[in-house]
Amino acid sequence: MKRSLISLPLSLILLESAFPVALAAPPRQPDKSVECEILVIGGGLAGAAAAYEGLLAGKTVCLTEITDWVGGQVSSQGVSALDERTTQRQRQFFSRGYLDLRERIRRKYGKLNPGECWVSVACFIPSDGHKFVFSMLQNAEKRGKGKLKWFPSTVVKDLEISQNGKLIESAIAIQHNPAKNTPPLNTEPLSQTIEDAYRYENSSRFDKTIIRFLPLKRTKKSQTTQPTNWYVIDATETGEIIAIADVPYRLGIDPRSHLEPSGANDTGDPYCTQGYTYTFAMEATKEPQTHQMPPFYSRYSPYYSFEAKRFNFASIFTYRRIWSNPNAPKELKIRSRETFGVTPPKPGDISMQNWTWGNDYRPGTAQDNLIYTREQLQALGQLQPSGWMGGLRVESLRGGEELSQGYFYWLVAGTTDSQLGDGVKQPHPNNRYLTGLNSPMGTVHGLSKYPYIREGRRIIGRPAWGHPEGFTLWEVDISRKNFREDYYRNNLSTEQYRRLWALLSGLNATAVIREALSPEQVKERSRSAIYPDSVGIGHYTIDFHPCLAKSPPETPGNYGYPNEAMAASQSYPFQIPLRAMIPQKIDNMLIAGKSIATSHSAAAAYRVHSFEWSVGAAAGTTAAFALENNLMPYQLVEQLPRQQPRLEALQRRLQQNGNPTAFPDTSIFNEFGKNWQ
């Protein structure tokens, strides 16, 4: 049956004046039906990794993506500078697919860092990122004898859910292509096309193909023993399928607690998610260029800044330089302190821009939040059948696009600095903004095809042992923060403070709870929480690009949401439990990417490139394993902490396939200490 109509409370109906309802026309009959064993929705790194492992397992995999590039961060989002931790990189302790990606970068350019950037050891051209990842999928299809069905420029509009509410039986999607005698895709930025992409009817811009995705038909004998004929993996950037299926999820800041001790306040705030970024590429030139001020520049110019005195134009240009001109004169190839040990910008160099006080758009209020809450979606009618329109505020998308285009003008012509004052910023006209379908971003307008999303909807896992309100990865599970700071004793209750230190004490937890040990007597563990159902790994700083307190975010003098980034710190190497990937209610859906069950603080670490690949690999492998063994993923973990032989078999498969589920020497008796940086 279709999703049932939702009865709107009177309070939400009254919100219609603030949220104009956008209901799509009822669908015509699908133009075609496509069968698959694994439907991966979202072609970012997590979705690509899920498809990669599914294909190597010999499965028929359908992969959809809103843009026409696969790879997400390394391609359509333009963040082609790999975020990695030092020790993990030195030991090459990554998933096999991620190592394959790194090796393809090296082979293409002759080195891993053709941009000689200083933020990473790998900075490269986003258009090449798409080619790397797509060729990996083709190779996996051939090696595993699977079948890849690739659907670019495709969004999922509706789900058909079983009568008992536990299974996704089909998904209705819309694929768009340019209408006759219209410009090619990627001519207009996303804010101008996204609503059209989610409407069933053809338009002056797009011709639409309506696709019904269905489980691959099996023999009658297998159907009697198989709990489901397919799995649906939500690997979208904002958790779209989570919202459409209406499974429990979180959004924004979580209330402060012993699990989330650095929470900004006691109530939480669903409107404050991390800032998102439209990246762009710029090229250094020998001669000055003519730059035209954008008509909206004055609106955003009070925002831009180098951020700190140690930064300047040269350091920001080289921070994410994705191409370093090898033919520049030798006298220009001298390393510089101003650029943190790399060569200064040279004519022909290309930089990708992703800067907090530059092109990070950081709305954080109910008036401008990008990702609509469930209540806002209800008021808009987007949770009604055929009502889904992407779940994003188009005005905020447009604001992010304008902020980014204005930032380029500020870099080359601006003379103000919102954080450092007058006299700091000087013009740098010897640069040009790169546009065109053959440019690094592959767009006529020059912006990335999709913004880099740092945080979206995050599921609440199923109630489990030790997690009666639903499984979640919390700040306290991974953080290296000094929780003895006065902030925690002053802002947590006595009971919360004791419970915090019980968690941090490792094997002494019972003694702390029984008050045989005081928090002051506890020796804090030096590792992350360990999970018996770990299916992947990650390691990164708990890193915030905090939302801003005032609306709109470009308001002069705006400032970060109070205490929103209090949790910022180093983390210990951490695990990805299978329970964090299994939503409530729906049994044949898995979650990959940034929408797994994390808190706001933990999500700030669980969001970078290698994590996305690891969790995607886990999702694809788990789906294949479940199909082959006639079981549901929740059955692998429902009896924890008892030993689970089938779960152990899945973990062995992951490890044997080169997808680590734990860091070396992980044990409740071992401490990482400072060995992993």
C-alpha positions as CSV (number, residue, x, y, z in Angstrom):
1,M,0.0,0.0,0.0
2,K,1.0,3.6,-0.4
3,R,2.1,5.5,2.7
4,S,-1.0,6.5,4.6
5,L,-2.1,10.2,4.7
6,I,-0.8,12.0,7.8
7,S,-3.4,13.9,9.9
8,L,-1.9,17.3,10.5
9,P,-2.3,18.7,14.0
10,L,-4.0,22.1,14.1
11,S,-0.7,23.7,15.2
12,L,0.9,22.5,12.0
13,I,-2.0,23.5,9.8
14,L,-1.6,27.0,11.1
15,L,2.0,27.0,9.8
16,E,0.8,26.9,6.2
17,S,1.3,30.7,5.9
18,A,5.0,30.2,6.7
19,F,5.4,27.1,4.5
20,P,3.6,27.2,1.2
21,V,2.4,23.7,0.5
22,A,4.1,22.1,-2.5
23,L,2.2,19.0,-3.6
24,A,3.3,17.2,-6.8
25,A,0.7,16.0,-9.3
26,P,-0.3,12.3,-8.9
27,P,2.0,10.0,-10.9
28,R,1.2,8.6,-14.3
29,Q,2.0,5.0,-14.8
30,P,5.7,4.3,-14.5
31,D,7.5,4.3,-17.8
32,K,9.5,1.2,-16.9
33,S,10.1,-1.2,-14.0
34,V,13.6,-2.2,-13.0
35,E,14.5,-5.1,-10.7
36,C,17.4,-5.4,-8.4
37,E,18.6,-7.2,-5.3
38,I,20.1,-4.1,-3.7
39,L,18.7,-0.7,-4.4
40,V,21.3,2.0,-3.3
41,I,19.7,5.5,-3.2
42,G,22.5,8.1,-3.3
43,G,25.7,7.9,-5.3
44,G,28.1,9.5,-2.9
45,L,31.1,7.7,-1.5
46,A,28.9,5.6,0.9
47,G,26.5,4.6,-1.9
48,A,29.3,3.9,-4.3
49,A,31.0,1.7,-1.7
50,A,27.7,-0.2,-1.0
51,A,27.3,-0.8,-4.8
52,Y,31.0,-1.8,-5.1
53,E,30.7,-4.5,-2.5
54,G,27.3,-5.7,-3.7
55,L,28.7,-6.1,-7.2
56,L,31.7,-8.0,-6.0
57,A,29.3,-10.3,-4.2
58,G,27.6,-11.0,-7.5
59,K,24.4,-9.1,-6.9
60,T,22.2,-7.0,-9.2
61,V,22.6,-3.5,-7.9
62,C,20.6,-0.4,-8.8
63,L,22.3,2.8,-8.0
64,T,20.5,6.2,-8.2
65,E,22.1,9.7,-7.8
66,I,20.5,13.1,-8.0
67,T,23.5,14.4,-10.0
68,D,25.1,12.8,-13.1
69,W,28.3,12.0,-11.3
70,V,29.1,9.2,-8.8
71,G,31.4,9.8,-5.9
72,G,29.8,12.6,-3.8
73,Q,32.5,14.3,-1.8
74,V,35.3,13.4,-4.4
75,S,33.2,14.5,-7.4
76,S,29.8,16.2,-7.4
77,Q,30.4,18.0,-4.1
78,G,33.9,19.1,-5.2
79,V,35.6,18.1,-1.9
80,S,38.4,16.3,-3.6
81,A,40.8,16.6,-0.7
82,L,40.8,13.4,1.3
83,D,40.3,14.0,5.1
84,E,42.4,11.4,6.8
85,R,44.1,10.8,10.2
86,T,47.9,10.5,10.2
87,T,48.3,7.0,11.8
88,Q,45.5,5.4,9.8
89,R,47.0,6.8,6.6
90,Q,50.6,5.8,7.5
91,R,49.4,2.2,8.2
92,Q,47.1,2.2,5.1
93,F,44.4,0.8,7.4
94,F,41.4,1.5,5.2
95,S,38.7,-0.4,3.4
96,R,39.8,-2.2,0.2
97,G,37.7,0.1,-2.1
98,Y,39.1,3.2,-0.5
99,L,42.6,2.0,-1.0
100,D,41.7,1.2,-4.6
101,L,40.5,4.8,-5.0
102,R,43.7,6.2,-3.6
103,E,45.7,4.0,-5.9
104,R,43.8,5.2,-8.9
105,I,44.5,8.8,-8.0
106,R,48.2,7.9,-7.8
107,R,48.2,6.2,-11.1
108,K,46.4,9.0,-12.9
109,Y,48.7,11.8,-11.8
110,G,51.9,9.9,-10.9
111,K,51.5,11.0,-7.3
112,L,48.7,11.2,-4.7
113,N,48.8,14.9,-4.3
114,P,48.9,16.6,-7.8
115,G,47.7,19.8,-6.2
116,E,50.4,20.0,-3.5
117,C,47.8,21.1,-1.1
118,W,48.6,21.3,2.6
119,V,45.2,20.3,4.1
120,S,45.7,16.7,2.9
121,V,48.1,14.3,1.2
122,A,45.6,13.9,-1.6
123,C,44.1,16.8,-3.6
124,F,42.9,16.2,-7.1
125,I,40.4,17.3,-9.8
126,P,36.7,16.5,-8.9
127,S,35.8,15.6,-12.5
128,D,38.5,12.9,-12.3
129,G,36.9,11.7,-9.0
130,H,33.8,10.7,-10.9
131,K,35.9,8.8,-13.4
132,F,37.8,7.0,-10.7
133,V,34.8,5.8,-8.8
134,F,32.7,4.8,-11.9
135,S,35.6,2.8,-13.3
136,M,35.8,1.0,-9.9
137,L,32.2,0.1,-10.1
138,Q,32.6,-1.3,-13.6
139,N,35.6,-3.3,-12.5
140,A,33.7,-4.7,-9.5
141,E,30.8,-5.7,-11.8
142,K,33.2,-7.6,-14.0
143,R,35.2,-9.3,-11.2
144,G,32.2,-10.2,-9.1
145,K,29.9,-11.1,-12.0
146,G,27.3,-8.8,-10.6
147,K,25.1,-6.4,-12.6
148,L,25.2,-2.6,-12.2
149,K,22.2,-0.6,-13.2
150,W,23.2,3.0,-13.0
151,F,20.6,5.8,-12.8
152,P,22.2,9.3,-12.8
153,S,20.0,12.4,-12.5
154,T,17.5,10.3,-10.6
155,V,15.6,11.0,-7.4
156,V,13.3,8.8,-5.4
157,K,9.8,10.3,-5.0
158,D,7.7,7.7,-3.2
159,L,7.9,4.3,-1.4
160,E,5.4,1.5,-1.4
161,I,5.4,-0.1,2.0
162,S,3.9,-3.5,2.9
163,Q,0.6,-3.7,4.8
164,N,2.4,-4.5,8.1
165,G,4.7,-1.5,7.6
166,K,7.9,-3.5,7.8
167,L,9.1,-3.9,4.2
168,I,9.7,-1.5,1.3
169,E,8.1,-3.3,-1.6
170,S,8.9,-0.8,-4.3
171,A,10.4,2.7,-4.9
172,I,9.1,5.2,-7.4
173,A,11.8,7.4,-8.9
174,I,12.1,10.2,-11.5
175,Q,15.0,10.5,-13.9
176,H,15.4,13.8,-15.6
177,N,17.1,14.7,-18.9
178,P,17.2,18.0,-20.8
179,A,14.0,18.6,-22.8
180,K,14.5,19.1,-26.6
181,N,16.2,22.4,-27.6
182,T,17.2,23.2,-24.0
183,P,20.6,23.7,-22.4
184,P,22.4,20.6,-21.1
185,L,22.3,19.4,-17.5
186,N,24.4,21.4,-15.0
187,T,23.7,24.7,-16.7
188,E,21.7,26.0,-13.8
189,P,22.6,25.6,-10.1
190,L,20.7,23.2,-7.9
191,S,18.4,25.7,-6.3
192,Q,16.8,26.4,-9.7
193,T,16.3,22.8,-10.7
194,I,15.7,20.8,-7.6
195,E,11.9,21.3,-7.3
196,D,11.5,20.5,-11.0
197,A,13.5,17.3,-10.5
198,Y,11.0,16.0,-7.9
199,R,7.9,16.7,-10.0
200,Y,6.4,13.8,-12.0
201,E,5.3,15.9,-15.0
202,N,7.6,16.9,-17.8
203,S,8.6,20.6,-17.9
204,S,10.0,23.1,-20.3
205,R,13.4,22.2,-18.8
206,F,13.3,18.4,-18.3
207,D,11.8,15.3,-19.8
208,K,11.0,12.8,-17.1
209,T,11.2,9.0,-17.0
210,I,9.2,7.5,-14.1
211,I,10.9,4.3,-12.9
212,R,9.5,1.7,-10.4
213,F,12.2,-0.2,-8.7
214,L,11.2,-3.7,-7.6
215,P,12.9,-6.7,-5.9
216,L,14.5,-9.1,-8.3
217,K,12.0,-12.0,-8.9
218,R,13.1,-15.3,-7.6
219,T,11.8,-18.9,-7.9
220,K,8.7,-20.0,-6.0
221,K,10.9,-22.2,-3.8
222,S,13.2,-19.4,-2.7
223,Q,10.3,-17.0,-2.1
224,T,8.9,-19.3,0.6
225,T,12.1,-19.1,2.6
226,Q,13.3,-15.6,1.8
227,P,12.2,-12.8,4.2
228,T,12.8,-10.2,1.5
229,N,14.0,-10.3,-2.1
230,W,15.9,-7.1,-1.8
231,Y,17.4,-4.5,0.4
232,V,17.1,-0.7,0.1
233,I,20.1,1.3,1.3
234,D,19.7,5.0,2.1
235,A,23.0,6.6,1.1
236,T,21.5,10.1,0.4
237,E,23.3,13.1,1.7
238,T,20.5,14.3,4.0
239,G,18.6,11.1,4.8
240,E,15.8,11.4,2.3
241,I,14.6,7.8,2.5
242,I,14.6,8.0,6.3
243,A,12.2,11.0,6.0
244,I,10.0,9.4,3.3
245,A,9.7,6.1,5.2
246,D,9.1,8.2,8.4
247,V,11.3,6.1,10.6
248,P,12.5,7.8,13.9
249,Y,15.4,10.1,13.4
250,R,17.2,13.1,15.0
251,L,18.1,16.4,13.4
252,G,20.5,19.1,14.8
253,I,21.7,19.5,18.4
254,D,20.9,16.9,21.0
255,P,20.1,17.8,24.6
256,R,23.0,17.9,27.0
257,S,23.3,14.6,29.0
258,H,25.9,12.2,30.4
259,L,26.1,10.7,26.9
260,E,26.4,14.1,25.2
261,P,28.1,16.1,27.9
262,S,29.2,18.9,25.6
263,G,25.7,19.5,24.3
264,A,25.0,23.2,23.7
265,N,22.0,23.2,26.1
266,D,19.5,21.0,27.9
267,T,16.8,21.1,25.2
268,G,18.6,20.6,21.9
269,D,17.8,22.4,18.7
270,P,16.7,20.6,15.5
271,Y,17.4,23.6,13.3
272,C,21.1,23.9,14.0
273,T,23.0,21.5,11.7
274,Q,26.6,21.9,10.5
275,G,27.2,24.4,7.7
276,Y,27.2,23.2,4.1
277,T,29.4,24.3,1.3
278,Y,29.1,24.9,-2.5
279,T,32.7,24.5,-3.6
280,F,34.2,26.1,-6.7
281,A,37.5,26.0,-8.5
282,M,39.7,29.0,-9.4
283,E,42.9,29.3,-11.4
284,A,45.9,31.5,-10.8
285,T,46.8,33.6,-13.9
286,K,49.9,35.5,-15.0
287,E,47.9,38.6,-15.9
288,P,45.2,40.4,-13.9
289,Q,41.7,39.5,-14.8
290,T,38.6,41.7,-15.0
291,H,36.1,40.8,-12.3
292,Q,32.5,41.9,-12.1
293,M,30.9,42.3,-8.7
294,P,27.8,40.0,-8.3
295,P,24.6,42.0,-7.8
296,F,24.1,40.3,-4.4
297,Y,27.7,40.8,-3.1
298,S,26.9,43.6,-0.6
299,R,24.5,41.2,1.2
300,Y,27.2,38.6,1.9
301,S,30.4,40.7,2.1
302,P,30.0,41.3,5.8
303,Y,30.6,37.6,6.3
304,Y,33.9,36.9,4.6
305,S,37.1,36.5,6.5
306,F,40.6,34.9,6.5
307,E,39.4,33.8,10.0
308,A,42.8,34.1,11.8
309,K,45.9,36.2,11.4
310,R,48.0,33.2,10.4
311,F,46.1,32.9,7.2
312,N,46.3,35.0,4.0
313,F,45.3,34.7,0.4
314,A,48.2,32.5,-0.5
315,S,47.7,30.1,2.3
316,I,43.9,29.8,1.6
317,F,44.6,29.3,-2.1
318,T,47.1,26.4,-1.5
319,Y,45.0,24.9,1.4
320,R,43.0,22.9,-1.1
321,R,45.0,23.4,-4.3
322,I,43.9,20.5,-6.5
323,W,46.3,21.1,-9.3
324,S,49.9,22.5,-9.1
325,N,51.2,23.6,-12.5
326,P,54.3,21.4,-13.2
327,N,55.4,23.8,-16.0
328,A,55.7,26.9,-13.8
329,P,59.2,28.5,-13.8
330,K,61.6,27.0,-11.3
331,E,61.9,30.3,-9.4
332,L,58.2,30.1,-8.5
333,K,58.6,26.6,-7.0
334,I,60.0,27.7,-3.7
335,R,58.3,26.6,-0.6
336,S,57.0,29.3,1.7
337,R,56.1,29.7,5.4
338,E,53.1,31.7,4.3
339,T,51.7,28.7,2.6
340,F,52.6,26.2,5.4
341,G,55.5,24.6,3.7
342,V,54.2,24.3,0.2
343,T,54.9,26.4,-2.9
344,P,52.9,29.7,-3.2
345,P,50.3,30.0,-5.9
346,K,51.7,29.9,-9.4
347,P,50.0,30.7,-12.8
348,G,48.1,27.6,-13.9
349,D,47.5,26.3,-10.4
350,I,43.9,25.4,-9.5
351,S,42.4,25.7,-6.1
352,M,39.2,24.3,-4.7
353,Q,37.6,26.6,-2.2
354,N,36.0,25.2,1.0
355,W,36.5,27.7,3.8
356,T,34.5,28.3,7.0
357,W,34.3,32.1,6.9
358,G,34.2,32.0,3.1
359,N,31.7,29.7,1.4
360,D,30.3,27.7,4.4
361,Y,26.6,28.6,4.6
362,R,25.5,28.1,8.2
363,P,21.8,28.8,8.8
364,G,20.6,27.6,12.2
365,T,17.0,28.8,12.8
366,A,13.5,27.7,12.0
367,Q,13.4,30.6,9.4
368,D,16.4,29.4,7.4
369,N,17.4,25.8,8.2
370,L,18.3,23.8,5.1
371,I,17.0,20.4,6.1
372,Y,13.4,20.5,7.0
373,T,12.3,18.9,10.3
374,R,9.5,16.3,10.4
375,E,7.1,19.0,11.6
376,Q,8.1,21.3,8.8
377,L,7.7,18.5,6.3
378,Q,4.3,17.7,7.6
379,A,3.2,21.3,7.3
380,L,4.5,21.4,3.7
381,G,2.7,18.3,2.7
382,Q,5.9,16.5,1.8
383,L,5.1,13.4,3.9
384,Q,1.9,12.9,2.0
385,P,1.9,10.3,-0.8
386,S,3.6,11.9,-3.9
387,G,4.3,15.0,-1.8
388,W,8.1,14.5,-1.4
389,M,10.1,17.4,-2.9
390,G,13.5,16.7,-1.6
391,G,13.0,17.9,2.0
392,L,15.3,21.0,1.6
393,R,14.6,24.7,1.8
394,V,15.3,26.1,-1.7
395,E,15.9,29.6,-0.4
396,S,18.8,28.3,1.8
397,L,20.3,26.4,-1.2
398,R,20.2,29.7,-3.1
399,G,21.8,31.5,-0.3
400,G,24.7,29.0,-0.2
401,E,25.2,29.4,-3.9
402,E,25.3,33.2,-3.8
403,L,27.6,33.2,-0.7
404,S,30.0,31.0,-2.6
405,Q,30.0,33.1,-5.8
406,G,30.4,36.2,-3.7
407,Y,33.3,34.6,-1.9
408,F,35.3,34.3,-5.1
409,Y,34.8,38.0,-5.7
410,W,35.9,38.8,-2.2
411,L,39.1,36.7,-2.7
412,V,40.1,38.6,-5.8
413,A,38.7,42.1,-5.2
414,G,37.5,42.4,-1.6
415,T,39.1,44.7,1.0
416,T,37.2,43.9,4.1
417,D,37.5,41.2,6.7
418,S,34.6,40.4,9.1
419,Q,36.8,38.8,11.8
420,L,40.2,40.6,11.5
421,G,39.2,44.2,10.7
422,D,40.5,46.8,8.2
423,G,43.8,46.7,6.5
424,V,44.1,42.9,6.3
425,K,42.5,42.0,3.0
426,Q,44.1,43.1,-0.3
427,P,42.8,42.5,-3.8
428,H,44.3,39.5,-5.8
429,P,43.1,40.1,-9.4
430,N,45.4,37.5,-11.0
431,N,42.8,34.7,-10.7
432,R,39.9,33.5,-12.7
433,Y,36.7,31.6,-11.7
434,L,36.5,28.3,-13.6
435,T,33.2,27.5,-15.4
436,G,32.0,25.1,-18.1
437,L,31.0,21.5,-18.5
438,N,34.7,20.6,-18.9
439,S,35.8,22.6,-15.8
440,P,36.8,20.8,-12.6
441,M,33.2,21.1,-11.2
442,G,31.6,20.1,-14.6
443,T,29.0,22.9,-14.4
444,V,28.3,26.0,-16.5
445,H,27.9,28.1,-13.4
446,G,31.1,26.9,-11.8
447,L,29.7,25.7,-8.5
448,S,29.7,22.1,-7.4
449,K,26.8,20.1,-8.7
450,Y,25.6,19.5,-5.1
451,P,26.6,21.1,-1.8
452,Y,29.0,19.3,0.6
453,I,26.6,18.3,3.3
454,R,28.2,17.7,6.7
455,E,25.2,16.6,8.6
456,G,21.7,15.4,7.8
457,R,18.9,13.4,9.3
458,R,20.3,10.7,11.7
459,I,18.3,7.6,12.5
460,I,17.6,6.5,16.0
461,G,18.5,2.8,16.1
462,R,16.3,0.1,17.5
463,P,16.1,-0.3,21.3
464,A,18.9,-2.6,22.4
465,W,20.7,-3.8,25.5
466,G,22.1,-0.7,27.1
467,H,20.1,1.5,24.7
468,P,16.5,1.3,25.8
469,E,15.6,4.5,23.9
470,G,17.2,3.4,20.7
471,F,20.8,2.7,19.7
472,T,23.0,5.8,19.2
473,L,26.7,6.6,19.0
474,W,27.3,9.4,21.4
475,E,30.1,12.0,22.0
476,V,31.3,10.1,25.1
477,D,31.8,6.9,23.0
478,I,34.7,8.4,20.9
479,S,35.9,11.7,22.4
480,R,39.3,12.5,23.8
481,K,37.9,15.6,25.4
482,N,39.1,16.5,28.9
483,F,35.8,15.9,30.8
484,R,37.4,17.1,34.1
485,E,37.0,20.7,32.9
486,D,34.8,22.8,35.1
487,Y,32.3,23.1,32.3
488,Y,31.1,19.6,32.9
489,R,30.9,19.7,36.6
490,N,29.1,23.0,36.4
491,N,26.6,22.0,33.6
492,L,25.8,18.4,34.5
493,S,23.8,17.3,37.5
494,T,25.7,15.3,40.2
495,E,24.0,12.1,38.9
496,Q,24.8,12.9,35.2
497,Y,28.4,13.6,36.1
498,R,28.8,10.3,37.9
499,R,27.2,8.4,35.0
500,L,29.6,10.2,32.6
501,W,32.6,9.0,34.6
502,A,31.2,5.5,34.9
503,L,31.2,5.4,31.1
504,L,34.7,6.8,30.9
505,S,36.1,4.4,33.5
506,G,35.9,1.4,31.3
507,L,36.2,-1.8,33.4
508,N,35.6,0.2,36.6
509,A,32.1,1.4,35.6
510,T,30.3,-0.7,38.2
511,A,32.4,0.6,41.0
512,V,31.7,4.2,39.9
513,I,27.9,3.6,39.7
514,R,27.9,2.0,43.1
515,E,29.9,4.9,44.4
516,A,32.8,2.7,45.5
517,L,34.9,5.0,43.3
518,S,34.4,8.7,42.9
519,P,34.8,10.4,39.5
520,E,38.0,12.0,40.9
521,Q,39.5,8.5,41.5
522,V,38.7,7.2,38.1
523,K,41.5,6.6,35.6
524,E,39.9,7.6,32.3
525,R,40.0,5.0,29.5
526,S,42.1,5.9,26.5
527,R,40.1,4.3,23.7
528,S,36.7,4.6,22.1
529,A,33.7,2.4,23.0
530,I,34.0,-1.2,21.6
531,Y,31.0,-2.9,20.0
532,P,30.5,-6.6,19.4
533,D,28.7,-5.8,16.2
534,S,31.3,-3.6,14.6
535,V,31.3,-3.8,10.8
536,G,33.5,-0.8,9.9
537,I,36.0,1.7,11.2
538,G,36.7,5.5,11.1
539,H,38.9,8.0,12.7
540,Y,38.7,11.8,12.5
541,T,38.6,14.8,14.7
542,I,35.2,15.9,16.2
543,D,35.2,18.9,13.8
544,F,32.5,21.5,13.7
545,H,31.4,24.1,11.1
546,P,28.8,25.5,13.5
547,C,25.6,27.0,12.6
548,L,25.1,30.7,13.3
549,A,22.8,32.2,15.8
550,K,21.0,34.9,13.8
551,S,18.9,34.7,10.7
552,P,19.9,35.0,7.9
553,P,23.5,33.7,8.5
554,E,25.0,36.5,6.5
555,T,23.7,39.1,9.1
556,P,26.5,41.5,9.9
557,G,28.1,40.6,13.2
558,N,26.6,37.1,13.3
559,Y,28.2,34.6,15.6
560,G,28.2,30.9,16.2
561,Y,25.4,29.2,18.1
562,P,26.4,29.4,21.8
563,N,28.4,26.3,22.9
564,E,27.4,24.4,19.7
565,A,31.0,23.4,19.1
566,M,31.9,22.7,22.7
567,A,32.5,19.1,21.8
568,A,35.2,19.9,19.3
569,S,38.3,17.7,20.1
570,Q,40.4,14.9,19.0
571,S,38.8,11.4,18.9
572,Y,40.0,7.9,19.4
573,P,39.9,5.5,16.5
574,F,36.2,4.4,16.4
575,Q,34.0,1.6,15.2
576,I,30.8,1.4,13.1
577,P,28.3,-0.9,14.8
578,L,25.7,-2.6,12.7
579,R,23.0,-1.4,15.1
580,A,23.8,2.1,14.0
581,M,22.8,1.2,10.4
582,I,19.5,-0.5,11.1
583,P,16.4,1.8,11.3
584,Q,13.4,1.2,13.4
585,K,10.2,-0.1,11.7
586,I,11.5,-1.0,8.3
587,D,13.3,-4.4,8.2
588,N,14.7,-4.4,4.7
589,M,16.4,-1.0,4.8
590,L,20.0,-0.2,5.8
591,I,21.5,3.2,6.4
592,A,24.9,4.2,5.0
593,G,26.8,7.5,5.0
594,K,26.2,10.3,7.5
595,S,22.7,9.3,8.4
596,I,23.6,6.4,10.7
597,A,22.6,6.6,14.4
598,T,25.0,9.2,15.7
599,S,24.5,12.2,18.0
600,H,25.2,15.7,16.8
601,S,28.7,15.6,18.3
602,A,29.6,12.2,17.1
603,A,28.4,13.0,13.6
604,A,31.0,15.7,13.5
605,A,33.6,12.9,13.3
606,Y,31.5,10.3,11.4
607,R,31.4,12.3,8.2
608,V,34.7,12.1,6.2
609,H,35.7,10.3,3.1
610,S,37.2,7.0,4.5
611,F,34.3,6.6,7.0
612,E,31.8,7.0,4.2
613,W,33.5,4.3,2.2
614,S,33.7,2.0,5.2
615,V,30.1,2.3,6.2
616,G,29.0,1.9,2.6
617,A,31.1,-1.3,2.3
618,A,29.5,-2.6,5.4
619,A,26.0,-1.9,4.1
620,G,26.6,-3.5,0.7
621,T,28.2,-6.6,2.3
622,T,25.5,-6.9,4.9
623,A,22.8,-6.7,2.3
624,A,24.5,-9.4,0.2
625,F,25.1,-11.6,3.3
626,A,21.4,-11.3,4.4
627,L,20.1,-12.3,1.0
628,E,22.4,-15.3,0.8
629,N,21.5,-16.4,4.4
630,N,17.8,-15.8,4.3
631,L,17.8,-13.4,7.3
632,M,17.2,-9.8,8.2
633,P,20.0,-7.6,9.4
634,Y,18.3,-6.9,12.8
635,Q,18.4,-10.7,13.4
636,L,22.2,-10.5,13.6
637,V,22.1,-8.2,16.6
638,E,18.8,-8.7,18.4
639,Q,20.3,-11.1,21.0
640,L,23.3,-9.1,21.8
641,P,25.4,-9.2,24.1
642,R,25.0,-12.9,23.7
643,Q,27.4,-14.4,21.2
644,Q,26.0,-14.4,17.6
645,P,27.6,-16.9,15.2
646,R,25.9,-15.4,12.2
647,L,27.1,-11.9,13.1
648,E,30.6,-13.3,13.5
649,A,30.3,-14.9,10.1
650,L,29.5,-11.5,8.6
651,Q,32.4,-9.9,10.3
652,R,34.8,-12.6,9.1
653,R,33.5,-12.0,5.5
654,L,34.2,-8.2,5.8
655,Q,37.7,-8.8,7.2
656,Q,38.6,-11.4,4.7
657,N,37.5,-9.1,1.9
658,G,39.7,-6.3,3.2
659,N,37.1,-4.3,5.0
660,P,38.4,-3.9,8.6
661,T,35.9,-4.0,11.5
662,A,38.3,-3.0,14.2
663,F,41.6,-1.2,14.6
664,P,44.7,-3.4,15.4
665,D,44.8,-4.6,19.0
666,T,41.3,-3.4,19.8
667,S,40.3,-4.8,23.2
668,I,38.6,-3.7,26.4
669,F,42.0,-4.5,28.0
670,N,44.1,-2.4,25.6
671,E,44.3,1.4,25.4
672,F,45.1,3.3,22.3
673,G,46.7,6.2,24.2
674,K,48.7,8.4,21.9
675,N,49.6,5.6,19.5
676,W,46.9,6.7,17.0
677,Q,46.9,10.3,15.9
